[in-house]
């Protein structure tokens, strides 16, 4: 049986220039992989990543956060991801709030 090891996404404690202790709200980066060869497509990135991020499922207690895509298949934000998001924005029910 294969053991699943969960790894945390990067979290960066924020400090003001005058603070010596870490801030209580770190900056969280939700990371996802884009790789068509392993079925990590834009659909999955948006459905399992962007949508959950926009809906507040990731970093829900944080004032600020970000998403990061690791790209293995040569995909690009323009035109690949932007075209996918534009198609969904044209729908009546835009799940990504674009």
Phi, psi and omega in degrees: 000133181278132179271131178270126178250119180272132177247140178284150172286158181299138175230128182245114177297135180261139177225146171276162181301340183259356181268140176258338179262151178299149177292160181280342180241095180288161176275119184257139176240117177274120185253137178224155180257137172246116182199100183302327182297334179248021179063025174265075188268175175300322178303309181294318179302317181284316182289315184266351182240287185302312182299314179296324179294312180295323180285354177087017178281334178254138177052038186297334181265008184256143176286327181225145178198173181213164172243147182225133177251127171270119186255122179251345189251010179085004177297155180227154178300312176245119012260350192298298183291318182297322178296316179300313181293321179297320177299319180286328179294332181285345180283156178299319180254093182274100185292343184257002178053047182273000000 
